[in-house]
Amino acid sequence: MSPKNVTMFGGKGGVGKTTCAAATALHYASLGEETIVISTDFTPSLRDIFELESSMKPAKVAERLYVAEIGYEEVKKLWDEKFGTEVYEVFSAFVDIGYEEFVDFVATILPGIRDEFMIDYIRELAESGSFERIVWDTAPAGQTLGLLQMPSLINKHLNPAPRIYSALKTTRQRRRSVLGIIKGWEELSSKDIEFLKSGVAFNLVTLAEGLSLRQLDSIIMEFRRHSFNIEHIIVNQVVKEPDSDFLQSRASMQHRYLLEIEGRYGVNVTRLPLFPHEIKGIERLREVERVLYSGG
């Protein structure tokens, strides 16, 4: 197994991340590797692209290929299993709140905790060995960057936490419990940072347009600032055989942006053509797979 058995697709909304993720998962499964493609976008479209009607979680799409979408309920469950009871015990000493209401608060009002557990979910799945390949379809760029930064932010903000909680006028037993929870968070965050750097292959999907190029600059700069290396850029909806004035004009516009993308970042770039039909279903996804993995 490759040391980076997790392949992540990121980029701004509407550029084709989910299509590329689905085609990549199909590729690995076709090679005989047990594969799961996971969406951490709260408005996922993986099931639609695969034309999947099953409500199973995860759902089997084809031989060795599964789909999972991590939504609100899954986040609540992840939180509950990790620290829910312990943190609630401490929190409820100061605020009168029911447990279910508290978990809802954590999962929706505190997005940092939500994002941290999405990363942790992917990491634990990768370490479990349940699948040989994990393909990760992320939320739009802004949310993804926040998610990727979350482990380091948690580490930063936890630094003064032991001093604060040591000063609380609580029992000695409870104080140890609070500090133990904080220590657990620090260890979890460190594991997730290392996982993102050593276990995830980052891929960005973009369009050959001025706005997309500016956003790509910003995304790559932010990734590199946190020492996350981009391995592959996919430029989607490239006009390859213009047969009208409109398409000729669009191809000319795209040409200079393509040259910029291919020459600026020192990263492998693939041009994914503008298809004349909607990409839905396995047969259509095979067309995308051929371009991404065989140049066809």
RAVENTA-V653280 format. One record per pair of residues at least 4 apart in sequence whose C-alpha atoms are under 6 Angstrom apart, sorted by the first residue. I is the first residue (numbers start at 1). J is the second residue. Records with the same first field share a line. If there is no record, write none. Layout:
# RAVENTA-V653280
I = J + J
This chain:
# RAVENTA-V653280
4 = 199 + 200
5 = 133
6 = 134 + 135 + 200
7 = 135 + 136 + 200 + 201
8 = 135 + 136 + 202 + 203
9 = 17 + 137 + 203 + 204
10 = 138 + 204
11 = 140 + 141 + 204 + 205
12 = 140 + 141
13 = 140
15 = 206
17 = 205
18 = 22 + 137
21 = 137
23 = 285 + 289
25 = 37
28 = 33
29 = 33 + 34 + 35 + 64 + 65
33 = 132
34 = 64 + 131 + 132
35 = 64 + 65 + 131 + 133 + 134
36 = 65 + 66 + 67 + 134
37 = 67 + 134 + 135 + 136
38 = 67 + 68 + 69 + 136 + 137
39 = 69 + 137 + 138
40 = 70 + 138
41 = 138 + 139
42 = 71
47 = 51 + 52
49 = 280 + 281
50 = 281
51 = 281
57 = 68
58 = 67 + 68
59 = 66 + 67
60 = 66
61 = 65 + 66
70 = 74
76 = 107
79 = 84
80 = 84
83 = 87
84 = 88
88 = 92
92 = 96
105 = 109
106 = 110
107 = 114
115 = 147
117 = 121
124 = 128
139 = 143 + 144
151 = 189 + 193
154 = 158
155 = 186
162 = 166
176 = 180
194 = 198
195 = 199
196 = 200
197 = 228
202 = 230 + 231
203 = 230 + 231 + 232 + 233
204 = 233
205 = 233 + 234 + 235
206 = 235
207 = 212 + 235 + 236
208 = 254 + 257 + 258
212 = 216
223 = 228
224 = 228
232 = 267 + 268 + 269
233 = 269
234 = 269 + 270
235 = 271 + 272
236 = 272
237 = 272 + 273 + 274
238 = 272 + 273 + 274
239 = 251 + 273 + 274
242 = 247 + 248
247 = 251
260 = 264
279 = 284
280 = 284
289 = 293
290 = 294 + 296
291 = 295 + 296
